[in-house]
Each structure stands twice: as C-alpha cells, then as structure tokens.
Amino acid sequence: MNSDFDVLRQLLNRRSGLSLDAEKAYLAESRLQPLVQQLGLTGLGGLVKMLLSGAHEDLEREVVEAMTTNETFFFRDRVPFDNFRKVILPHLLEARRESRQIRIWCAACSSGQEPYSLSMLLDEEAHRLAGWSIEILATDLSRAVVNAARQGVYSQFEVQRGLPIAQLLRYFRQDGERWRINEHLRSRIRFTEFNLLSSYAALGRFDVIFCRNVLIYFDVPNKKDVLERMAGALAPDGFFVMGAAETVVGLTDMMVPHPLHRSINIHRTAAFPAARPSLTLVAS
C-alpha cells in the first residue's frame, strides 16, 4: 500500500503540483475508489499498475481530477470582492483610462462561482465601464469542472451559498430545480482548461490575478515556481489576490502584501505607489 501511495503522490506532484503527506493515504483511497470500481479493479494497486503501464492515455488526468479539491461558492470570503470593488477597480479605472482595457485571470476557478461573482460586480459598475473592454479568463486543471463552469448552471444548494437573494433574482433564471446564470454575464468569461505548472507564455499579461485557496495544496518548490511565474504575468501595477490563509512572504521576492488591504499583493516595485490613499477611495 505504501509503495502504491508513493507512486500516486509522485504522479500528483508532477502533474498538478498537489502535495500529499503520508497521512493522506485515506484520502486517496476514498477519492479514487469510484474510479477503481469503474475500471473493475480491486484496489489502488491495480490502478497503479495501469498507470505504470503507460497504456491508458487519459488515466493520469482522471486520477489527478479525482484528487483535486473543488470547494468553492459565490463571493467566498467577501473581503477580496469588496477590495476588488473599492480598491482595485478604482485604481485600474484611473491607470487604464487611455487603453480602457482590463484583463482578469481567475486561476483554479473550479466550478465558476468566483469569476461569475466578479462578473456580477462588474455589471453593477456598468455605469463606470461604458466603452471599456473587460476580459475575464477563468482556468482550472479539471476538465470536468471547467465544462460545468462554462454551462453556468447551479443547484439550489450552490446558489444559496454566499449569493444574496437580490443577485440571484437579478442574474439567474430558474430552470426546473436548477438555476442558470444570465447569458450576458456568462459571455464575459472565457473558461479553459489550464495546468498551473505549464507555460504561461500564451496567456499574456493581466491587471488582476485571483489565485485563491489552491497553492495551500502545493509543496514549497511548486508554490515558489507558480508565484514567480504569476508575478511575471502580472502588470507592473497589477494586483494579485490570494486566499485569507495564504501569503507570498517567504516564497517570492517579486511580490509583497499590500500594506493596507488583506488578501491583496502587489509587485515589490509598486509597493509605495499602490499604498497611496487615493487608491482606497470607496467606489460610488
């Protein structure tokens, strides 16, 4: 069992950056059991043999997807969304007034609640964004959750988690027992499958990057690697948003926490300009 689990640990780390310690063997057992049963195997040993044979092209991806945590909900930890409206957007409206373009990347978007939450906020600020081009790229390692996110259809339980009733009624329509998001919001977001360990060269540069509650599952070398490359994809005066329990401190010298606002990080060279009081004005 230990050797089988070690093979799985190495696979997960190599393919996705996920790091499992030895005490998480039970997690592998429980999450991979449906796949084991689907393949008609007797246990993880049989699954590992199939992986090592190299004869099953999509099996590695299926194993990685099964082990990925996809916990999310609308407006999760409200602070980053308040900061987006009150701090980040006012700065970008001023700094990008010539180009009138803003690019946002939601990395590890899971089933889409985070980018849709941002799209709702942008819709509520539409009076300030007339003539602007706003692009939201939403990516995730898992093909299944990206496909689900692209559909924009949620259960009653999912829309009750974090979504105020006024926004539910404004931005969704009921479709049987499920809720379908407004096409206008959905069309603003481009969903695509993407591995954070792969090259970022084709993604371009972003004004805002949301990468929340995913690097907590990575080991230190992969955290450092991802943060360094995300810093390279972030505009010099851009904003990097992490989860409440996450930090760039000790992992990269390219970004530092914003001195005034929790969860926001900025390029080290932009630390003093980004902290000016004018950037903290509350949006009307």
TORKOL-4160 file (C-alpha; in steps of 0.2 Angstrom, whole numbers, padded with zeros to 4 digits, m for minus):
284
<pt num="1" X="0000" Y="0000" Z="0000"/>
<pt num="2" X="0014" Y="0012" Z="0005"/>
<pt num="3" X="0023" Y="0010" Z="m0012"/>
<pt num="4" X="0007" Y="0012" Z="m0022"/>
<pt num="5" X="0003" Y="0028" Z="m0012"/>
<pt num="6" X="0020" Y="0034" Z="m0016"/>
<pt num="7" X="0018" Y="0032" Z="m0034"/>
<pt num="8" X="0002" Y="0041" Z="m0033"/>
<pt num="9" X="0010" Y="0055" Z="m0023"/>
<pt num="10" X="0024" Y="0057" Z="m0036"/>
<pt num="11" X="0011" Y="0057" Z="m0050"/>
<pt num="12" X="0000" Y="0071" Z="m0042"/>
<pt num="13" X="0015" Y="0082" Z="m0038"/>
<pt num="14" X="0022" Y="0080" Z="m0056"/>
<pt num="15" X="0006" Y="0083" Z="m0065"/>
<pt num="16" X="m0003" Y="0096" Z="m0054"/>
<pt num="17" X="0009" Y="0102" Z="m0040"/>
<pt num="18" X="m0003" Y="0094" Z="m0027"/>
<pt num="19" X="0007" Y="0088" Z="m0012"/>
<pt num="20" X="0000" Y="0074" Z="m0001"/>
<pt num="21" X="0009" Y="0068" Z="0015"/>
<pt num="22" X="0009" Y="0050" Z="0021"/>
<pt num="23" X="m0005" Y="0053" Z="0032"/>
<pt num="24" X="m0017" Y="0057" Z="0017"/>
<pt num="25" X="m0017" Y="0039" Z="0011"/>
<pt num="26" X="m0035" Y="0038" Z="0017"/>
<pt num="27" X="m0039" Y="0052" Z="0006"/>
<pt num="28" X="m0033" Y="0044" Z="m0010"/>
<pt num="29" X="m0042" Y="0028" Z="m0005"/>
<pt num="30" X="m0059" Y="0037" Z="m0004"/>
<pt num="31" X="m0057" Y="0049" Z="m0019"/>
<pt num="32" X="m0050" Y="0036" Z="m0031"/>
<pt num="33" X="m0062" Y="0022" Z="m0026"/>
<pt num="34" X="m0076" Y="0027" Z="m0038"/>
<pt num="35" X="m0063" Y="0026" Z="m0052"/>
<pt num="36" X="m0056" Y="0010" Z="m0046"/>
<pt num="37" X="m0074" Y="0002" Z="m0046"/>
<pt num="38" X="m0077" Y="0010" Z="m0063"/>
<pt num="39" X="m0062" Y="0001" Z="m0070"/>
<pt num="40" X="m0067" Y="m0015" Z="m0062"/>
<pt num="41" X="m0051" Y="m0016" Z="m0051"/>
<pt num="42" X="m0049" Y="m0022" Z="m0034"/>
<pt num="43" X="m0039" Y="m0008" Z="m0026"/>
<pt num="44" X="m0026" Y="0006" Z="m0028"/>
<pt num="45" X="m0013" Y="m0007" Z="m0033"/>
<pt num="46" X="m0022" Y="m0012" Z="m0049"/>
<pt num="47" X="m0024" Y="0007" Z="m0053"/>
<pt num="48" X="m0006" Y="0010" Z="m0050"/>
<pt num="49" X="m0001" Y="m0005" Z="m0062"/>
<pt num="50" X="m0012" Y="0003" Z="m0075"/>
<pt num="51" X="m0004" Y="0020" Z="m0073"/>
<pt num="52" X="0014" Y="0012" Z="m0074"/>
<pt num="53" X="0010" Y="0003" Z="m0089"/>
<pt num="54" X="0008" Y="0019" Z="m0099"/>
<pt num="55" X="m0006" Y="0011" Z="m0110"/>
<pt num="56" X="m0020" Y="0021" Z="m0104"/>
<pt num="57" X="m0018" Y="0039" Z="m0110"/>
<pt num="58" X="m0031" Y="0048" Z="m0101"/>
<pt num="59" X="m0030" Y="0039" Z="m0084"/>
<pt num="60" X="m0017" Y="0051" Z="m0076"/>
<pt num="61" X="m0028" Y="0065" Z="m0080"/>
<pt num="62" X="m0043" Y="0056" Z="m0072"/>
<pt num="63" X="m0033" Y="0052" Z="m0056"/>
<pt num="64" X="m0027" Y="0070" Z="m0054"/>
<pt num="65" X="m0045" Y="0076" Z="m0057"/>
<pt num="66" X="m0052" Y="0064" Z="m0044"/>
<pt num="67" X="m0039" Y="0070" Z="m0031"/>
<pt num="68" X="m0042" Y="0089" Z="m0034"/>
<pt num="69" X="m0052" Y="0099" Z="m0021"/>
<pt num="70" X="m0065" Y="0109" Z="m0029"/>
<pt num="71" X="m0073" Y="0118" Z="m0014"/>
<pt num="72" X="m0080" Y="0135" Z="m0019"/>
<pt num="73" X="m0095" Y="0146" Z="m0018"/>
<pt num="74" X="m0101" Y="0163" Z="m0023"/>
<pt num="75" X="m0092" Y="0178" Z="m0015"/>
<pt num="76" X="m0082" Y="0166" Z="m0005"/>
<pt num="77" X="m0073" Y="0176" Z="0009"/>
<pt num="78" X="m0081" Y="0193" Z="0005"/>
<pt num="79" X="m0066" Y="0203" Z="0008"/>
<pt num="80" X="m0057" Y="0200" Z="m0009"/>
<pt num="81" X="m0073" Y="0205" Z="m0018"/>
<pt num="82" X="m0075" Y="0221" Z="m0008"/>
<pt num="83" X="m0057" Y="0225" Z="m0011"/>
<pt num="84" X="m0060" Y="0222" Z="m0030"/>
<pt num="85" X="m0074" Y="0235" Z="m0030"/>
<pt num="86" X="m0067" Y="0248" Z="m0018"/>
<pt num="87" X="m0048" Y="0247" Z="m0021"/>
<pt num="88" X="m0043" Y="0238" Z="m0037"/>
<pt num="89" X="m0056" Y="0244" Z="m0049"/>
<pt num="90" X="m0054" Y="0262" Z="m0044"/>
<pt num="91" X="m0036" Y="0261" Z="m0047"/>
<pt num="92" X="m0037" Y="0252" Z="m0064"/>
<pt num="93" X="m0051" Y="0264" Z="m0070"/>
<pt num="94" X="m0038" Y="0278" Z="m0067"/>
<pt num="95" X="m0022" Y="0269" Z="m0073"/>
<pt num="96" X="m0030" Y="0262" Z="m0089"/>
<pt num="97" X="m0040" Y="0277" Z="m0094"/>
<pt num="98" X="m0031" Y="0278" Z="m0110"/>
<pt num="99" X="m0032" Y="0260" Z="m0116"/>
<pt num="100" X="m0049" Y="0257" Z="m0107"/>
<pt num="101" X="m0045" Y="0238" Z="m0106"/>
<pt num="102" X="m0044" Y="0227" Z="m0090"/>
<pt num="103" X="m0039" Y="0209" Z="m0090"/>
<pt num="104" X="m0043" Y="0197" Z="m0075"/>
<pt num="105" X="m0037" Y="0180" Z="m0073"/>
<pt num="106" X="m0046" Y="0168" Z="m0061"/>
<pt num="107" X="m0034" Y="0154" Z="m0059"/>
<pt num="108" X="m0041" Y="0137" Z="m0052"/>
<pt num="109" X="m0058" Y="0144" Z="m0054"/>
<pt num="110" X="m0066" Y="0127" Z="m0050"/>
<pt num="111" X="m0085" Y="0127" Z="m0055"/>
<pt num="112" X="m0085" Y="0145" Z="m0059"/>
<pt num="113" X="m0093" Y="0154" Z="m0044"/>
<pt num="114" X="m0078" Y="0166" Z="m0042"/>
<pt num="115" X="m0077" Y="0173" Z="m0060"/>
<pt num="116" X="m0096" Y="0174" Z="m0060"/>
<pt num="117" X="m0095" Y="0184" Z="m0044"/>
<pt num="118" X="m0083" Y="0196" Z="m0052"/>
<pt num="119" X="m0094" Y="0197" Z="m0067"/>
<pt num="120" X="m0109" Y="0202" Z="m0056"/>
<pt num="121" X="m0098" Y="0216" Z="m0048"/>
<pt num="122" X="m0093" Y="0222" Z="m0065"/>
<pt num="123" X="m0111" Y="0223" Z="m0071"/>
<pt num="124" X="m0116" Y="0233" Z="m0055"/>
<pt num="125" X="m0102" Y="0245" Z="m0060"/>
<pt num="126" X="m0108" Y="0246" Z="m0078"/>
<pt num="127" X="m0111" Y="0265" Z="m0077"/>
<pt num="128" X="m0092" Y="0267" Z="m0075"/>
<pt num="129" X="m0087" Y="0255" Z="m0088"/>
<pt num="130" X="m0096" Y="0261" Z="m0103"/>
<pt num="131" X="m0084" Y="0259" Z="m0118"/>
<pt num="132" X="m0072" Y="0248" Z="m0108"/>
<pt num="133" X="m0066" Y="0231" Z="m0113"/>
<pt num="134" X="m0066" Y="0219" Z="m0098"/>
<pt num="135" X="m0059" Y="0201" Z="m0101"/>
<pt num="136" X="m0060" Y="0188" Z="m0088"/>
<pt num="137" X="m0050" Y="0172" Z="m0091"/>
<pt num="138" X="m0056" Y="0158" Z="m0079"/>
<pt num="139" X="m0045" Y="0142" Z="m0079"/>
<pt num="140" X="m0044" Y="0126" Z="m0070"/>
<pt num="141" X="m0034" Y="0109" Z="m0071"/>
<pt num="142" X="m0050" Y="0099" Z="m0071"/>
<pt num="143" X="m0059" Y="0097" Z="m0087"/>
<pt num="144" X="m0075" Y="0092" Z="m0079"/>
<pt num="145" X="m0077" Y="0107" Z="m0068"/>
<pt num="146" X="m0072" Y="0119" Z="m0082"/>
<pt num="147" X="m0086" Y="0111" Z="m0093"/>
<pt num="148" X="m0098" Y="0113" Z="m0078"/>
<pt num="149" X="m0092" Y="0131" Z="m0075"/>
<pt num="150" X="m0095" Y="0135" Z="m0094"/>
<pt num="151" X="m0113" Y="0130" Z="m0093"/>
<pt num="152" X="m0116" Y="0141" Z="m0078"/>
<pt num="153" X="m0130" Y="0130" Z="m0071"/>
<pt num="154" X="m0131" Y="0128" Z="m0052"/>
<pt num="155" X="m0141" Y="0118" Z="m0039"/>
<pt num="156" X="m0152" Y="0127" Z="m0026"/>
<pt num="157" X="m0139" Y="0122" Z="m0013"/>
<pt num="158" X="m0125" Y="0131" Z="m0023"/>
<pt num="159" X="m0134" Y="0147" Z="m0026"/>
<pt num="160" X="m0138" Y="0148" Z="m0008"/>
<pt num="161" X="m0120" Y="0148" Z="m0003"/>
<pt num="162" X="m0114" Y="0166" Z="m0002"/>
<pt num="163" X="m0126" Y="0173" Z="m0016"/>
<pt num="164" X="m0138" Y="0187" Z="m0010"/>
<pt num="165" X="m0156" Y="0184" Z="m0015"/>
<pt num="166" X="m0156" Y="0201" Z="m0024"/>
<pt num="167" X="m0142" Y="0195" Z="m0035"/>
<pt num="168" X="m0149" Y="0178" Z="m0038"/>
<pt num="169" X="m0166" Y="0185" Z="m0044"/>
<pt num="170" X="m0156" Y="0198" Z="m0055"/>
<pt num="171" X="m0143" Y="0187" Z="m0063"/>
<pt num="172" X="m0151" Y="0169" Z="m0064"/>
<pt num="173" X="m0167" Y="0161" Z="m0070"/>
<pt num="174" X="m0174" Y="0146" Z="m0063"/>
<pt num="175" X="m0173" Y="0130" Z="m0075"/>
<pt num="176" X="m0183" Y="0116" Z="m0066"/>
<pt num="177" X="m0174" Y="0113" Z="m0050"/>
<pt num="178" X="m0158" Y="0122" Z="m0055"/>
<pt num="179" X="m0153" Y="0140" Z="m0059"/>
<pt num="180" X="m0145" Y="0146" Z="m0075"/>
<pt num="181" X="m0134" Y="0162" Z="m0075"/>
<pt num="182" X="m0138" Y="0177" Z="m0086"/>
<pt num="183" X="m0130" Y="0174" Z="m0103"/>
<pt num="184" X="m0123" Y="0192" Z="m0103"/>
<pt num="185" X="m0113" Y="0188" Z="m0088"/>
<pt num="186" X="m0108" Y="0171" Z="m0095"/>
<pt num="187" X="m0102" Y="0178" Z="m0111"/>
<pt num="188" X="m0090" Y="0190" Z="m0102"/>
<pt num="189" X="m0079" Y="0175" Z="m0096"/>
<pt num="190" X="m0068" Y="0163" Z="m0106"/>
<pt num="191" X="m0067" Y="0146" Z="m0097"/>
<pt num="192" X="m0052" Y="0135" Z="m0102"/>
<pt num="193" X="m0043" Y="0120" Z="m0095"/>
<pt num="194" X="m0026" Y="0125" Z="m0089"/>
<pt num="195" X="m0012" Y="0117" Z="m0078"/>
<pt num="196" X="m0003" Y="0130" Z="m0067"/>
<pt num="197" X="0013" Y="0120" Z="m0069"/>
<pt num="198" X="0013" Y="0123" Z="m0088"/>
<pt num="199" X="0019" Y="0138" Z="m0098"/>
<pt num="200" X="0011" Y="0155" Z="m0095"/>
<pt num="201" X="0018" Y="0162" Z="m0111"/>
<pt num="202" X="0002" Y="0161" Z="m0122"/>
<pt num="203" X="m0009" Y="0169" Z="m0108"/>
<pt num="204" X="m0002" Y="0187" Z="m0109"/>
<pt num="205" X="m0002" Y="0200" Z="m0096"/>
<pt num="206" X="m0015" Y="0203" Z="m0083"/>
<pt num="207" X="m0021" Y="0218" Z="m0072"/>
<pt num="208" X="m0028" Y="0207" Z="m0059"/>
<pt num="209" X="m0025" Y="0188" Z="m0054"/>
<pt num="210" X="m0036" Y="0179" Z="m0042"/>
<pt num="211" X="m0027" Y="0163" Z="m0036"/>
<pt num="212" X="m0036" Y="0158" Z="m0020"/>
<pt num="213" X="m0035" Y="0143" Z="m0009"/>
<pt num="214" X="m0026" Y="0132" Z="m0022"/>
<pt num="215" X="m0007" Y="0134" Z="m0018"/>
<pt num="216" X="m0011" Y="0128" Z="0000"/>
<pt num="217" X="m0011" Y="0111" Z="m0008"/>
<pt num="218" X="0006" Y="0113" Z="m0016"/>
<pt num="219" X="0023" Y="0109" Z="m0009"/>
<pt num="220" X="0035" Y="0124" Z="m0007"/>
<pt num="221" X="0045" Y="0122" Z="m0023"/>
<pt num="222" X="0030" Y="0122" Z="m0033"/>
<pt num="223" X="0022" Y="0137" Z="m0024"/>
<pt num="224" X="0038" Y="0147" Z="m0027"/>
<pt num="225" X="0038" Y="0142" Z="m0045"/>
<pt num="226" X="0020" Y="0146" Z="m0048"/>
<pt num="227" X="0021" Y="0163" Z="m0039"/>
<pt num="228" X="0036" Y="0168" Z="m0048"/>
<pt num="229" X="0028" Y="0165" Z="m0065"/>
<pt num="230" X="0012" Y="0173" Z="m0060"/>
<pt num="231" X="0022" Y="0188" Z="m0055"/>
<pt num="232" X="0029" Y="0188" Z="m0072"/>
<pt num="233" X="0011" Y="0188" Z="m0079"/>
<pt num="234" X="0005" Y="0202" Z="m0069"/>
<pt num="235" X="0006" Y="0220" Z="m0075"/>
<pt num="236" X="0019" Y="0231" Z="m0065"/>
<pt num="237" X="0004" Y="0240" Z="m0056"/>
<pt num="238" X="m0007" Y="0225" Z="m0055"/>
<pt num="239" X="m0015" Y="0216" Z="m0041"/>
<pt num="240" X="m0013" Y="0198" Z="m0035"/>
<pt num="241" X="m0026" Y="0191" Z="m0024"/>
<pt num="242" X="m0024" Y="0176" Z="m0013"/>
<pt num="243" X="m0034" Y="0167" Z="0000"/>
<pt num="244" X="m0036" Y="0173" Z="0018"/>
<pt num="245" X="m0024" Y="0160" Z="0025"/>
<pt num="246" X="m0011" Y="0162" Z="0011"/>
<pt num="247" X="0004" Y="0173" Z="0009"/>
<pt num="248" X="0018" Y="0177" Z="m0003"/>
<pt num="249" X="0030" Y="0181" Z="0011"/>
<pt num="250" X="0045" Y="0169" Z="0011"/>
<pt num="251" X="0040" Y="0162" Z="m0006"/>
<pt num="252" X="0044" Y="0176" Z="m0018"/>
<pt num="253" X="0054" Y="0192" Z="m0019"/>
<pt num="254" X="0044" Y="0199" Z="m0033"/>
<pt num="255" X="0028" Y="0202" Z="m0024"/>
<pt num="256" X="0023" Y="0209" Z="m0007"/>
<pt num="257" X="0007" Y="0210" Z="0003"/>
<pt num="258" X="m0002" Y="0227" Z="0001"/>
<pt num="259" X="0001" Y="0237" Z="0016"/>
<pt num="260" X="m0017" Y="0242" Z="0019"/>
<pt num="261" X="m0028" Y="0228" Z="0012"/>
<pt num="262" X="m0029" Y="0210" Z="0017"/>
<pt num="263" X="m0028" Y="0197" Z="0003"/>
<pt num="264" X="m0020" Y="0209" Z="m0010"/>
<pt num="265" X="m0002" Y="0208" Z="m0016"/>
<pt num="266" X="0007" Y="0219" Z="m0027"/>
<pt num="267" X="0024" Y="0220" Z="m0036"/>
<pt num="268" X="0038" Y="0225" Z="m0024"/>
<pt num="269" X="0042" Y="0240" Z="m0036"/>
<pt num="270" X="0024" Y="0246" Z="m0035"/>
<pt num="271" X="0023" Y="0245" Z="m0016"/>
<pt num="272" X="0024" Y="0263" Z="m0012"/>
<pt num="273" X="0013" Y="0270" Z="m0026"/>
<pt num="274" X="0000" Y="0257" Z="m0023"/>
<pt num="275" X="m0002" Y="0262" Z="m0005"/>
<pt num="276" X="m0007" Y="0280" Z="m0008"/>
<pt num="277" X="m0023" Y="0285" Z="0000"/>
<pt num="278" X="m0031" Y="0289" Z="m0017"/>
<pt num="279" X="m0032" Y="0270" Z="m0021"/>
<pt num="280" X="m0043" Y="0267" Z="m0006"/>
<pt num="281" X="m0057" Y="0278" Z="m0010"/>
<pt num="282" X="m0074" Y="0269" Z="m0009"/>
<pt num="283" X="m0082" Y="0267" Z="m0026"/>
<pt num="284" X="m0099" Y="0276" Z="m0028"/>
